[in-house]
Amino acid sequence: MERKLFYKTSPSENSFFPKNHKGLSGVITAIILIALVLAATVIVWGVVNNLIRKQMESSEACFGNYDKVTINGIYTCYDSIDDTFQFSLNIGDIEVDKVIVSVSSEGSTNSYTLTNDAQPIPGLANYSSTGFGTDFIKLPGKNAGRTYIASGFTEKPDLIKIAPIIGGQQCEVSDTISNIEVCF
C-alpha cells in the first residue's frame, strides 16, 4: 500500500504569518525602538546639559579675573613695635562682592571678610584710623586700592593670601605674599 502525502496548496495556509495579524510587524517594531532611543537621548542630553550649564555659570564669574584682585606688597608689612600687621589691597577693572583675607603666622590664622558695605570688623582698621573696632571697613572701589591695619600680631606673619568672591562664587586664591617685610 502506498501512502499519499497531501501538501497544503492554499497560499494563506503556506504563508509565514497567520491570517489574523495580532502581532506587530518588524517595521513598526523598528520605528518604536528608534523613537525610544531618541527619547532616551533627549532626556540624557537635557540632564547633562543642565549640569554643565550650572558648572559653567559658576566658573565664568572667576574666569579671567585672576590678576584683578591683588595685594600691594609695597604697603604690606609687620610693625613689631605696635604688634600690628598692615596690608594693602588693589582691585582692578572688576566688580567684586567680597574678598576673604587670610593672614597666617606660626600657630594661628586670622581671617577677615571685606565687603562693599561699610561695617566694623573686630581687630581691623583703616590705615588712617585712630582706633580698632570703631572704623567702618569696606573694600576699595573698582580700579582702586586701600590699606588696612590688623591688630593682635605678636610675631611677624608668614603668609597673607586673598580670595575674591565674584558674582556670589568664591574664586581661587588670587594673590599671596609669603615674604613679609618689617615696617620701617
CNS distance restraints for C-alpha pairs under 8 A (distance, minus, plus):
assign (resid   8 and name CA) (resid  13 and name CA) 6.76 0.50 0.50
assign (resid   8 and name CA) (resid  14 and name CA) 6.96 0.50 0.50
assign (resid   9 and name CA) (resid  13 and name CA) 7.37 0.50 0.50
assign (resid   9 and name CA) (resid  14 and name CA) 7.16 0.50 0.50
assign (resid  10 and name CA) (resid  14 and name CA) 6.48 0.50 0.50
assign (resid  11 and name CA) (resid  15 and name CA) 6.29 0.50 0.50
assign (resid  12 and name CA) (resid  18 and name CA) 7.55 0.50 0.50
assign (resid  12 and name CA) (resid  19 and name CA) 6.96 0.50 0.50
assign (resid  13 and name CA) (resid  18 and name CA) 7.66 0.50 0.50
assign (resid  17 and name CA) (resid  21 and name CA) 7.46 0.50 0.50
assign (resid  24 and name CA) (resid  28 and name CA) 6.38 0.50 0.50
assign (resid  24 and name CA) (resid  29 and name CA) 6.49 0.50 0.50
assign (resid  25 and name CA) (resid  29 and name CA) 6.36 0.50 0.50
assign (resid  26 and name CA) (resid  30 and name CA) 6.18 0.50 0.50
assign (resid  27 and name CA) (resid  31 and name CA) 6.26 0.50 0.50
assign (resid  28 and name CA) (resid  32 and name CA) 6.24 0.50 0.50
assign (resid  29 and name CA) (resid  33 and name CA) 6.23 0.50 0.50
assign (resid  30 and name CA) (resid  34 and name CA) 6.19 0.50 0.50
assign (resid  31 and name CA) (resid  35 and name CA) 6.18 0.50 0.50
assign (resid  32 and name CA) (resid  36 and name CA) 6.19 0.50 0.50
assign (resid  33 and name CA) (resid  37 and name CA) 6.24 0.50 0.50
assign (resid  34 and name CA) (resid  38 and name CA) 6.20 0.50 0.50
assign (resid  35 and name CA) (resid  39 and name CA) 6.11 0.50 0.50
assign (resid  36 and name CA) (resid  40 and name CA) 6.13 0.50 0.50
assign (resid  37 and name CA) (resid  41 and name CA) 6.12 0.50 0.50
assign (resid  38 and name CA) (resid  42 and name CA) 6.20 0.50 0.50
assign (resid  39 and name CA) (resid  43 and name CA) 6.27 0.50 0.50
assign (resid  40 and name CA) (resid  44 and name CA) 6.15 0.50 0.50
assign (resid  41 and name CA) (resid  45 and name CA) 5.98 0.50 0.50
assign (resid  42 and name CA) (resid  46 and name CA) 6.08 0.50 0.50
assign (resid  43 and name CA) (resid  47 and name CA) 6.42 0.50 0.50
assign (resid  44 and name CA) (resid  48 and name CA) 6.17 0.50 0.50
assign (resid  45 and name CA) (resid  49 and name CA) 5.75 0.50 0.50
assign (resid  46 and name CA) (resid  50 and name CA) 6.23 0.50 0.50
assign (resid  47 and name CA) (resid  51 and name CA) 6.43 0.50 0.50
assign (resid  48 and name CA) (resid  52 and name CA) 6.18 0.50 0.50
assign (resid  49 and name CA) (resid  53 and name CA) 6.01 0.50 0.50
assign (resid  50 and name CA) (resid  54 and name CA) 6.24 0.50 0.50
assign (resid  51 and name CA) (resid  55 and name CA) 6.39 0.50 0.50
assign (resid  52 and name CA) (resid  56 and name CA) 6.10 0.50 0.50
assign (resid  53 and name CA) (resid  57 and name CA) 6.15 0.50 0.50
assign (resid  54 and name CA) (resid  58 and name CA) 6.34 0.50 0.50
assign (resid  55 and name CA) (resid  59 and name CA) 6.27 0.50 0.50
assign (resid  56 and name CA) (resid  60 and name CA) 5.87 0.50 0.50
assign (resid  57 and name CA) (resid  61 and name CA) 6.91 0.50 0.50
assign (resid  58 and name CA) (resid  62 and name CA) 7.76 0.50 0.50
assign (resid  58 and name CA) (resid 169 and name CA) 6.31 0.50 0.50
assign (resid  59 and name CA) (resid  63 and name CA) 6.08 0.50 0.50
assign (resid  59 and name CA) (resid 169 and name CA) 7.92 0.50 0.50
assign (resid  61 and name CA) (resid 166 and name CA) 5.85 0.50 0.50
assign (resid  61 and name CA) (resid 167 and name CA) 5.83 0.50 0.50
assign (resid  61 and name CA) (resid 169 and name CA) 6.87 0.50 0.50
assign (resid  62 and name CA) (resid  66 and name CA) 7.17 0.50 0.50
assign (resid  62 and name CA) (resid 166 and name CA) 6.47 0.50 0.50
assign (resid  62 and name CA) (resid 169 and name CA) 7.53 0.50 0.50
assign (resid  62 and name CA) (resid 170 and name CA) 7.92 0.50 0.50
assign (resid  62 and name CA) (resid 171 and name CA) 5.58 0.50 0.50
assign (resid  65 and name CA) (resid  69 and name CA) 7.58 0.50 0.50
assign (resid  65 and name CA) (resid  94 and name CA) 7.71 0.50 0.50
assign (resid  66 and name CA) (resid 174 and name CA) 5.33 0.50 0.50
assign (resid  67 and name CA) (resid 174 and name CA) 6.41 0.50 0.50
assign (resid  67 and name CA) (resid 175 and name CA) 7.66 0.50 0.50
assign (resid  68 and name CA) (resid  90 and name CA) 7.84 0.50 0.50
assign (resid  68 and name CA) (resid  91 and name CA) 5.79 0.50 0.50
assign (resid  68 and name CA) (resid  92 and name CA) 4.69 0.50 0.50
assign (resid  68 and name CA) (resid  93 and name CA) 6.86 0.50 0.50
assign (resid  68 and name CA) (resid  94 and name CA) 6.89 0.50 0.50
assign (resid  69 and name CA) (resid  89 and name CA) 7.28 0.50 0.50
assign (resid  69 and name CA) (resid  90 and name CA) 5.82 0.50 0.50
assign (resid  69 and name CA) (resid  91 and name CA) 4.66 0.50 0.50
assign (resid  69 and name CA) (resid  92 and name CA) 6.25 0.50 0.50
assign (resid  69 and name CA) (resid 164 and name CA) 6.96 0.50 0.50
assign (resid  69 and name CA) (resid 174 and name CA) 6.40 0.50 0.50
assign (resid  69 and name CA) (resid 175 and name CA) 7.38 0.50 0.50
assign (resid  70 and name CA) (resid  89 and name CA) 5.87 0.50 0.50
assign (resid  70 and name CA) (resid  90 and name CA) 5.25 0.50 0.50
assign (resid  70 and name CA) (resid  91 and name CA) 6.59 0.50 0.50
assign (resid  70 and name CA) (resid 162 and name CA) 7.59 0.50 0.50
assign (resid  70 and name CA) (resid 174 and name CA) 6.63 0.50 0.50
assign (resid  70 and name CA) (resid 175 and name CA) 5.43 0.50 0.50
assign (resid  71 and name CA) (resid  76 and name CA) 7.76 0.50 0.50
assign (resid  71 and name CA) (resid  87 and name CA) 7.32 0.50 0.50
assign (resid  71 and name CA) (resid  88 and name CA) 5.74 0.50 0.50
assign (resid  71 and name CA) (resid  89 and name CA) 4.69 0.50 0.50
assign (resid  71 and name CA) (resid  90 and name CA) 6.11 0.50 0.50
assign (resid  71 and name CA) (resid 162 and name CA) 7.67 0.50 0.50
assign (resid  71 and name CA) (resid 175 and name CA) 6.31 0.50 0.50
assign (resid  71 and name CA) (resid 176 and name CA) 7.17 0.50 0.50
assign (resid  71 and name CA) (resid 177 and name CA) 7.66 0.50 0.50
assign (resid  72 and name CA) (resid  76 and name CA) 6.49 0.50 0.50
assign (resid  72 and name CA) (resid  87 and name CA) 7.35 0.50 0.50
assign (resid  72 and name CA) (resid  88 and name CA) 5.17 0.50 0.50
assign (resid  72 and name CA) (resid  89 and name CA) 5.77 0.50 0.50
assign (resid  72 and name CA) (resid  90 and name CA) 6.44 0.50 0.50
assign (resid  73 and name CA) (resid  77 and name CA) 7.90 0.50 0.50
assign (resid  73 and name CA) (resid  87 and name CA) 7.77 0.50 0.50
assign (resid  73 and name CA) (resid  88 and name CA) 7.35 0.50 0.50
assign (resid  73 and name CA) (resid 177 and name CA) 7.41 0.50 0.50
assign (resid  75 and name CA) (resid  86 and name CA) 6.96 0.50 0.50
assign (resid  75 and name CA) (resid  87 and name CA) 5.99 0.50 0.50
assign (resid  75 and name CA) (resid  88 and name CA) 5.66 0.50 0.50
assign (resid  75 and name CA) (resid 147 and name CA) 7.15 0.50 0.50
assign (resid  76 and name CA) (resid  85 and name CA) 7.63 0.50 0.50
assign (resid  76 and name CA) (resid  86 and name CA) 5.24 0.50 0.50
assign (resid  76 and name CA) (resid  87 and name CA) 4.08 0.50 0.50
assign (resid  76 and name CA) (resid  88 and name CA) 5.85 0.50 0.50
assign (resid  76 and name CA) (resid 180 and name CA) 7.07 0.50 0.50
assign (resid  76 and name CA) (resid 181 and name CA) 7.43 0.50 0.50
assign (resid  77 and name CA) (resid  85 and name CA) 6.05 0.50 0.50
assign (resid  77 and name CA) (resid  86 and name CA) 5.30 0.50 0.50
assign (resid  77 and name CA) (resid  87 and name CA) 6.54 0.50 0.50
assign (resid  77 and name CA) (resid 180 and name CA) 5.73 0.50 0.50
assign (resid  77 and name CA) (resid 181 and name CA) 4.99 0.50 0.50
assign (resid  77 and name CA) (resid 182 and name CA) 5.26 0.50 0.50
assign (resid  77 and name CA) (resid 183 and name CA) 5.16 0.50 0.50
assign (resid  78 and name CA) (resid  83 and name CA) 7.54 0.50 0.50
assign (resid  78 and name CA) (resid  84 and name CA) 6.15 0.50 0.50
assign (resid  78 and name CA) (resid  85 and name CA) 4.53 0.50 0.50
assign (resid  78 and name CA) (resid  86 and name CA) 6.16 0.50 0.50
assign (resid  78 and name CA) (resid 156 and name CA) 5.81 0.50 0.50
assign (resid  78 and name CA) (resid 157 and name CA) 7.32 0.50 0.50
assign (resid  78 and name CA) (resid 180 and name CA) 7.06 0.50 0.50
assign (resid  78 and name CA) (resid 181 and name CA) 6.34 0.50 0.50
assign (resid  78 and name CA) (resid 182 and name CA) 4.71 0.50 0.50
assign (resid  78 and name CA) (resid 183 and name CA) 5.43 0.50 0.50
assign (resid  79 and name CA) (resid  83 and name CA) 5.70 0.50 0.50
assign (resid  79 and name CA) (resid  84 and name CA) 5.27 0.50 0.50
assign (resid  79 and name CA) (resid  85 and name CA) 6.04 0.50 0.50
assign (resid  79 and name CA) (resid  86 and name CA) 7.58 0.50 0.50
assign (resid  79 and name CA) (resid 182 and name CA) 6.02 0.50 0.50
assign (resid  79 and name CA) (resid 183 and name CA) 5.17 0.50 0.50
assign (resid  79 and name CA) (resid 184 and name CA) 7.81 0.50 0.50
assign (resid  80 and name CA) (resid  84 and name CA) 6.87 0.50 0.50
assign (resid  80 and name CA) (resid 154 and name CA) 7.41 0.50 0.50
assign (resid  80 and name CA) (resid 155 and name CA) 7.18 0.50 0.50
assign (resid  80 and name CA) (resid 156 and name CA) 7.43 0.50 0.50
assign (resid  80 and name CA) (resid 182 and name CA) 7.37 0.50 0.50
assign (resid  80 and name CA) (resid 183 and name CA) 7.90 0.50 0.50
assign (resid  83 and name CA) (resid 151 and name CA) 6.44 0.50 0.50
assign (resid  83 and name CA) (resid 152 and name CA) 6.04 0.50 0.50
assign (resid  83 and name CA) (resid 153 and name CA) 5.01 0.50 0.50
assign (resid  83 and name CA) (resid 154 and name CA) 5.35 0.50 0.50
assign (resid  83 and name CA) (resid 155 and name CA) 7.25 0.50 0.50
assign (resid  84 and name CA) (resid 149 and name CA) 6.49 0.50 0.50
assign (resid  84 and name CA) (resid 150 and name CA) 5.52 0.50 0.50
assign (resid  84 and name CA) (resid 151 and name CA) 4.53 0.50 0.50
assign (resid  84 and name CA) (resid 152 and name CA) 6.22 0.50 0.50
assign (resid  84 and name CA) (resid 153 and name CA) 5.56 0.50 0.50
assign (resid  84 and name CA) (resid 154 and name CA) 7.90 0.50 0.50
assign (resid  85 and name CA) (resid 149 and name CA) 5.65 0.50 0.50
assign (resid  85 and name CA) (resid 150 and name CA) 5.06 0.50 0.50
assign (resid  85 and name CA) (resid 151 and name CA) 6.45 0.50 0.50
assign (resid  85 and name CA) (resid 153 and name CA) 6.73 0.50 0.50
assign (resid  85 and name CA) (resid 156 and name CA) 7.89 0.50 0.50
assign (resid  85 and name CA) (resid 157 and name CA) 7.84 0.50 0.50
assign (resid  86 and name CA) (resid 127 and name CA) 7.85 0.50 0.50
assign (resid  86 and name CA) (resid 147 and name CA) 7.02 0.50 0.50
assign (resid  86 and name CA) (resid 148 and name CA) 5.71 0.50 0.50
assign (resid  86 and name CA) (resid 149 and name CA) 4.43 0.50 0.50
assign (resid  86 and name CA) (resid 150 and name CA) 6.23 0.50 0.50
assign (resid  87 and name CA) (resid 147 and name CA) 5.64 0.50 0.50
assign (resid  87 and name CA) (resid 148 and name CA) 5.49 0.50 0.50
assign (resid  87 and name CA) (resid 149 and name CA) 6.52 0.50 0.50
assign (resid  88 and name CA) (resid 145 and name CA) 6.94 0.50 0.50
assign (resid  88 and name CA) (resid 146 and name CA) 5.56 0.50 0.50
assign (resid  88 and name CA) (resid 147 and name CA) 4.01 0.50 0.50
assign (resid  88 and name CA) (resid 148 and name CA) 6.11 0.50 0.50
assign (resid  89 and name CA) (resid 140 and name CA) 7.44 0.50 0.50
assign (resid  89 and name CA) (resid 145 and name CA) 5.40 0.50 0.50
assign (resid  89 and name CA) (resid 146 and name CA) 5.57 0.50 0.50
assign (resid  89 and name CA) (resid 147 and name CA) 6.38 0.50 0.50
assign (resid  90 and name CA) (resid 140 and name CA) 7.13 0.50 0.50
assign (resid  90 and name CA) (resid 143 and name CA) 7.39 0.50 0.50
assign (resid  90 and name CA) (resid 144 and name CA) 5.84 0.50 0.50
assign (resid  90 and name CA) (resid 145 and name CA) 4.10 0.50 0.50
assign (resid  90 and name CA) (resid 146 and name CA) 6.72 0.50 0.50
assign (resid  91 and name CA) (resid 140 and name CA) 6.71 0.50 0.50
assign (resid  91 and name CA) (resid 141 and name CA) 6.94 0.50 0.50
assign (resid  91 and name CA) (resid 142 and name CA) 5.84 0.50 0.50
assign (resid  91 and name CA) (resid 143 and name CA) 5.43 0.50 0.50
assign (resid  91 and name CA) (resid 144 and name CA) 5.61 0.50 0.50
assign (resid  91 and name CA) (resid 145 and name CA) 6.13 0.50 0.50
assign (resid  92 and name CA) (resid 142 and name CA) 5.93 0.50 0.50
assign (resid  92 and name CA) (resid 143 and name CA) 4.36 0.50 0.50
assign (resid  92 and name CA) (resid 144 and name CA) 6.80 0.50 0.50
assign (resid  93 and name CA) (resid 142 and name CA) 5.70 0.50 0.50
assign (resid  93 and name CA) (resid 143 and name CA) 5.30 0.50 0.50
assign (resid  94 and name CA) (resid 142 and name CA) 6.12 0.50 0.50
assign (resid  94 and name CA) (resid 143 and name CA) 7.67 0.50 0.50
assign (resid  95 and name CA) (resid 142 and name CA) 6.52 0.50 0.50
assign (resid  95 and name CA) (resid 166 and name CA) 7.05 0.50 0.50
assign (resid  96 and name CA) (resid 164 and name CA) 6.76 0.50 0.50
assign (resid  96 and name CA) (resid 165 and name CA) 6.25 0.50 0.50
assign (resid  96 and name CA) (resid 166 and name CA) 5.03 0.50 0.50
assign (resid  96 and name CA) (resid 167 and name CA) 7.43 0.50 0.50
assign (resid  97 and name CA) (resid 115 and name CA) 6.20 0.50 0.50
assign (resid  97 and name CA) (resid 116 and name CA) 6.44 0.50 0.50
assign (resid  97 and name CA) (resid 164 and name CA) 7.59 0.50 0.50
assign (resid  97 and name CA) (resid 165 and name CA) 5.55 0.50 0.50
assign (resid  97 and name CA) (resid 166 and name CA) 5.43 0.50 0.50
assign (resid  97 and name CA) (resid 167 and name CA) 6.70 0.50 0.50
assign (resid  97 and name CA) (resid 168 and name CA) 7.04 0.50 0.50
assign (resid  98 and name CA) (resid 113 and name CA) 6.70 0.50 0.50
assign (resid  98 and name CA) (resid 114 and name CA) 5.53 0.50 0.50
assign (resid  98 and name CA) (resid 115 and name CA) 4.45 0.50 0.50
assign (resid  98 and name CA) (resid 116 and name CA) 6.75 0.50 0.50
assign (resid  98 and name CA) (resid 139 and name CA) 7.44 0.50 0.50
assign (resid  98 and name CA) (resid 164 and name CA) 5.87 0.50 0.50
assign (resid  98 and name CA) (resid 165 and name CA) 5.00 0.50 0.50
assign (resid  98 and name CA) (resid 166 and name CA) 7.15 0.50 0.50
assign (resid  99 and name CA) (resid 113 and name CA) 5.80 0.50 0.50
assign (resid  99 and name CA) (resid 114 and name CA) 5.25 0.50 0.50
assign (resid  99 and name CA) (resid 115 and name CA) 6.63 0.50 0.50
assign (resid  99 and name CA) (resid 139 and name CA) 7.67 0.50 0.50
assign (resid  99 and name CA) (resid 162 and name CA) 6.57 0.50 0.50
assign (resid  99 and name CA) (resid 163 and name CA) 5.69 0.50 0.50
assign (resid  99 and name CA) (resid 164 and name CA) 4.28 0.50 0.50
assign (resid  99 and name CA) (resid 165 and name CA) 5.89 0.50 0.50
assign (resid 100 and name CA) (resid 111 and name CA) 6.91 0.50 0.50
assign (resid 100 and name CA) (resid 112 and name CA) 5.80 0.50 0.50
assign (resid 100 and name CA) (resid 113 and name CA) 4.56 0.50 0.50
assign (resid 100 and name CA) (resid 114 and name CA) 6.38 0.50 0.50
assign (resid 100 and name CA) (resid 162 and name CA) 5.55 0.50 0.50
assign (resid 100 and name CA) (resid 163 and name CA) 5.22 0.50 0.50
assign (resid 100 and name CA) (resid 164 and name CA) 6.24 0.50 0.50
assign (resid 100 and name CA) (resid 165 and name CA) 7.75 0.50 0.50
assign (resid 101 and name CA) (resid 111 and name CA) 5.52 0.50 0.50
assign (resid 101 and name CA) (resid 112 and name CA) 5.11 0.50 0.50
assign (resid 101 and name CA) (resid 113 and name CA) 6.28 0.50 0.50
assign (resid 101 and name CA) (resid 114 and name CA) 7.66 0.50 0.50
assign (resid 101 and name CA) (resid 160 and name CA) 7.16 0.50 0.50
assign (resid 101 and name CA) (resid 161 and name CA) 5.97 0.50 0.50
assign (resid 101 and name CA) (resid 162 and name CA) 4.61 0.50 0.50
assign (resid 101 and name CA) (resid 163 and name CA) 6.78 0.50 0.50
assign (resid 102 and name CA) (resid 109 and name CA) 6.73 0.50 0.50
assign (resid 102 and name CA) (resid 110 and name CA) 5.78 0.50 0.50
assign (resid 102 and name CA) (resid 111 and name CA) 4.38 0.50 0.50
assign (resid 102 and name CA) (resid 112 and name CA) 6.51 0.50 0.50
assign (resid 102 and name CA) (resid 160 and name CA) 5.65 0.50 0.50
assign (resid 102 and name CA) (resid 161 and name CA) 5.37 0.50 0.50
assign (resid 102 and name CA) (resid 162 and name CA) 6.29 0.50 0.50
assign (resid 103 and name CA) (resid 109 and name CA) 5.56 0.50 0.50
assign (resid 103 and name CA) (resid 110 and name CA) 5.20 0.50 0.50
assign (resid 103 and name CA) (resid 111 and name CA) 6.28 0.50 0.50
assign (resid 103 and name CA) (resid 157 and name CA) 6.69 0.50 0.50
assign (resid 103 and name CA) (resid 158 and name CA) 7.77 0.50 0.50
assign (resid 103 and name CA) (resid 159 and name CA) 5.84 0.50 0.50
assign (resid 103 and name CA) (resid 160 and name CA) 4.45 0.50 0.50
assign (resid 103 and name CA) (resid 161 and name CA) 6.68 0.50 0.50
assign (resid 104 and name CA) (resid 108 and name CA) 5.97 0.50 0.50
assign (resid 104 and name CA) (resid 109 and name CA) 4.27 0.50 0.50
assign (resid 104 and name CA) (resid 110 and name CA) 6.43 0.50 0.50
assign (resid 104 and name CA) (resid 157 and name CA) 5.63 0.50 0.50
assign (resid 104 and name CA) (resid 158 and name CA) 5.73 0.50 0.50
assign (resid 104 and name CA) (resid 159 and name CA) 5.12 0.50 0.50
assign (resid 104 and name CA) (resid 160 and name CA) 6.28 0.50 0.50
assign (resid 105 and name CA) (resid 109 and name CA) 6.19 0.50 0.50
assign (resid 105 and name CA) (resid 155 and name CA) 7.20 0.50 0.50
assign (resid 105 and name CA) (resid 156 and name CA) 6.68 0.50 0.50
assign (resid 105 and name CA) (resid 157 and name CA) 4.13 0.50 0.50
assign (resid 105 and name CA) (resid 158 and name CA) 4.93 0.50 0.50
assign (resid 105 and name CA) (resid 159 and name CA) 6.79 0.50 0.50
assign (resid 106 and name CA) (resid 155 and name CA) 7.98 0.50 0.50
assign (resid 106 and name CA) (resid 157 and name CA) 7.22 0.50 0.50
assign (resid 106 and name CA) (resid 158 and name CA) 7.04 0.50 0.50
assign (resid 112 and name CA) (resid 121 and name CA) 7.67 0.50 0.50
assign (resid 114 and name CA) (resid 137 and name CA) 7.14 0.50 0.50
assign (resid 114 and name CA) (resid 138 and name CA) 5.78 0.50 0.50
assign (resid 114 and name CA) (resid 139 and name CA) 5.71 0.50 0.50
assign (resid 115 and name CA) (resid 138 and name CA) 5.42 0.50 0.50
assign (resid 115 and name CA) (resid 139 and name CA) 5.50 0.50 0.50
assign (resid 116 and name CA) (resid 138 and name CA) 5.28 0.50 0.50
assign (resid 116 and name CA) (resid 139 and name CA) 5.25 0.50 0.50
assign (resid 116 and name CA) (resid 140 and name CA) 7.79 0.50 0.50
assign (resid 116 and name CA) (resid 141 and name CA) 7.97 0.50 0.50
assign (resid 117 and name CA) (resid 137 and name CA) 7.89 0.50 0.50
assign (resid 117 and name CA) (resid 138 and name CA) 5.76 0.50 0.50
assign (resid 117 and name CA) (resid 139 and name CA) 7.82 0.50 0.50
assign (resid 118 and name CA) (resid 136 and name CA) 4.98 0.50 0.50
assign (resid 118 and name CA) (resid 137 and name CA) 5.03 0.50 0.50
assign (resid 118 and name CA) (resid 138 and name CA) 4.61 0.50 0.50
assign (resid 119 and name CA) (resid 135 and name CA) 7.59 0.50 0.50
assign (resid 119 and name CA) (resid 136 and name CA) 4.48 0.50 0.50
assign (resid 119 and name CA) (resid 137 and name CA) 5.26 0.50 0.50
assign (resid 119 and name CA) (resid 138 and name CA) 6.72 0.50 0.50
assign (resid 120 and name CA) (resid 124 and name CA) 7.96 0.50 0.50
assign (resid 120 and name CA) (resid 133 and name CA) 5.93 0.50 0.50
assign (resid 120 and name CA) (resid 134 and name CA) 6.38 0.50 0.50
assign (resid 120 and name CA) (resid 135 and name CA) 5.64 0.50 0.50
assign (resid 120 and name CA) (resid 136 and name CA) 4.56 0.50 0.50
assign (resid 120 and name CA) (resid 137 and name CA) 5.77 0.50 0.50
assign (resid 121 and name CA) (resid 125 and name CA) 7.61 0.50 0.50
assign (resid 121 and name CA) (resid 133 and name CA) 6.20 0.50 0.50
assign (resid 121 and name CA) (resid 135 and name CA) 7.77 0.50 0.50
assign (resid 121 and name CA) (resid 136 and name CA) 7.38 0.50 0.50
assign (resid 121 and name CA) (resid 137 and name CA) 6.66 0.50 0.50
assign (resid 122 and name CA) (resid 132 and name CA) 7.07 0.50 0.50
assign (resid 122 and name CA) (resid 133 and name CA) 5.09 0.50 0.50
assign (resid 123 and name CA) (resid 132 and name CA) 5.89 0.50 0.50
assign (resid 123 and name CA) (resid 133 and name CA) 6.22 0.50 0.50
assign (resid 123 and name CA) (resid 150 and name CA) 5.60 0.50 0.50
assign (resid 123 and name CA) (resid 151 and name CA) 5.23 0.50 0.50
assign (resid 123 and name CA) (resid 152 and name CA) 7.13 0.50 0.50
assign (resid 124 and name CA) (resid 132 and name CA) 5.95 0.50 0.50
assign (resid 124 and name CA) (resid 133 and name CA) 6.67 0.50 0.50
assign (resid 124 and name CA) (resid 135 and name CA) 7.97 0.50 0.50
assign (resid 124 and name CA) (resid 137 and name CA) 7.75 0.50 0.50
assign (resid 124 and name CA) (resid 148 and name CA) 6.88 0.50 0.50
assign (resid 124 and name CA) (resid 149 and name CA) 5.75 0.50 0.50
assign (resid 124 and name CA) (resid 150 and name CA) 4.55 0.50 0.50
assign (resid 124 and name CA) (resid 151 and name CA) 6.46 0.50 0.50
assign (resid 125 and name CA) (resid 129 and name CA) 6.19 0.50 0.50
assign (resid 125 and name CA) (resid 131 and name CA) 6.93 0.50 0.50
assign (resid 125 and name CA) (resid 132 and name CA) 5.27 0.50 0.50
assign (resid 125 and name CA) (resid 133 and name CA) 6.87 0.50 0.50
assign (resid 125 and name CA) (resid 134 and name CA) 7.77 0.50 0.50
assign (resid 125 and name CA) (resid 135 and name CA) 5.70 0.50 0.50
assign (resid 125 and name CA) (resid 136 and name CA) 7.71 0.50 0.50
assign (resid 125 and name CA) (resid 137 and name CA) 6.74 0.50 0.50
assign (resid 125 and name CA) (resid 148 and name CA) 5.73 0.50 0.50
assign (resid 125 and name CA) (resid 149 and name CA) 5.24 0.50 0.50
assign (resid 125 and name CA) (resid 150 and name CA) 6.49 0.50 0.50
assign (resid 126 and name CA) (resid 135 and name CA) 6.73 0.50 0.50
assign (resid 126 and name CA) (resid 136 and name CA) 7.95 0.50 0.50
assign (resid 126 and name CA) (resid 137 and name CA) 6.56 0.50 0.50
assign (resid 126 and name CA) (resid 147 and name CA) 6.45 0.50 0.50
assign (resid 126 and name CA) (resid 148 and name CA) 4.60 0.50 0.50
assign (resid 126 and name CA) (resid 149 and name CA) 6.10 0.50 0.50
assign (resid 127 and name CA) (resid 147 and name CA) 5.40 0.50 0.50
assign (resid 127 and name CA) (resid 148 and name CA) 4.87 0.50 0.50
assign (resid 127 and name CA) (resid 149 and name CA) 5.73 0.50 0.50
assign (resid 129 and name CA) (resid 135 and name CA) 6.98 0.50 0.50
assign (resid 131 and name CA) (resid 135 and name CA) 7.21 0.50 0.50
assign (resid 132 and name CA) (resid 151 and name CA) 7.70 0.50 0.50
assign (resid 139 and name CA) (resid 146 and name CA) 7.44 0.50 0.50
assign (resid 140 and name CA) (resid 144 and name CA) 5.64 0.50 0.50
assign (resid 140 and name CA) (resid 145 and name CA) 5.25 0.50 0.50
assign (resid 140 and name CA) (resid 146 and name CA) 5.50 0.50 0.50
assign (resid 141 and name CA) (resid 145 and name CA) 7.27 0.50 0.50
assign (resid 153 and name CA) (resid 157 and name CA) 7.60 0.50 0.50
assign (resid 156 and name CA) (resid 180 and name CA) 7.55 0.50 0.50
assign (resid 156 and name CA) (resid 182 and name CA) 7.69 0.50 0.50
assign (resid 157 and name CA) (resid 180 and name CA) 6.92 0.50 0.50
assign (resid 158 and name CA) (resid 178 and name CA) 5.72 0.50 0.50
assign (resid 158 and name CA) (resid 179 and name CA) 6.90 0.50 0.50
assign (resid 158 and name CA) (resid 180 and name CA) 6.73 0.50 0.50
assign (resid 159 and name CA) (resid 176 and name CA) 7.04 0.50 0.50
assign (resid 159 and name CA) (resid 177 and name CA) 5.75 0.50 0.50
assign (resid 159 and name CA) (resid 178 and name CA) 4.39 0.50 0.50
assign (resid 159 and name CA) (resid 179 and name CA) 7.18 0.50 0.50
assign (resid 159 and name CA) (resid 180 and name CA) 7.22 0.50 0.50
assign (resid 160 and name CA) (resid 176 and name CA) 5.54 0.50 0.50
assign (resid 160 and name CA) (resid 177 and name CA) 5.41 0.50 0.50
assign (resid 160 and name CA) (resid 178 and name CA) 6.57 0.50 0.50
assign (resid 161 and name CA) (resid 173 and name CA) 6.63 0.50 0.50
assign (resid 161 and name CA) (resid 174 and name CA) 7.63 0.50 0.50
assign (resid 161 and name CA) (resid 175 and name CA) 5.72 0.50 0.50
assign (resid 161 and name CA) (resid 176 and name CA) 4.21 0.50 0.50
assign (resid 161 and name CA) (resid 177 and name CA) 6.59 0.50 0.50
assign (resid 162 and name CA) (resid 173 and name CA) 5.54 0.50 0.50
assign (resid 162 and name CA) (resid 174 and name CA) 6.01 0.50 0.50
assign (resid 162 and name CA) (resid 175 and name CA) 5.71 0.50 0.50
assign (resid 162 and name CA) (resid 176 and name CA) 6.60 0.50 0.50
assign (resid 163 and name CA) (resid 170 and name CA) 7.02 0.50 0.50
assign (resid 163 and name CA) (resid 171 and name CA) 6.01 0.50 0.50
assign (resid 163 and name CA) (resid 172 and name CA) 5.80 0.50 0.50
assign (resid 163 and name CA) (resid 173 and name CA) 4.28 0.50 0.50
assign (resid 163 and name CA) (resid 174 and name CA) 5.54 0.50 0.50
assign (resid 163 and name CA) (resid 175 and name CA) 7.49 0.50 0.50
assign (resid 164 and name CA) (resid 170 and name CA) 6.13 0.50 0.50
assign (resid 164 and name CA) (resid 171 and name CA) 5.67 0.50 0.50
assign (resid 164 and name CA) (resid 172 and name CA) 7.50 0.50 0.50
assign (resid 164 and name CA) (resid 173 and name CA) 7.32 0.50 0.50
assign (resid 164 and name CA) (resid 174 and name CA) 7.11 0.50 0.50
assign (resid 165 and name CA) (resid 169 and name CA) 5.34 0.50 0.50
assign (resid 165 and name CA) (resid 170 and name CA) 4.23 0.50 0.50
assign (resid 165 and name CA) (resid 171 and name CA) 5.80 0.50 0.50
assign (resid 166 and name CA) (resid 170 and name CA) 6.48 0.50 0.50
assign (resid 166 and name CA) (resid 171 and name CA) 7.09 0.50 0.50
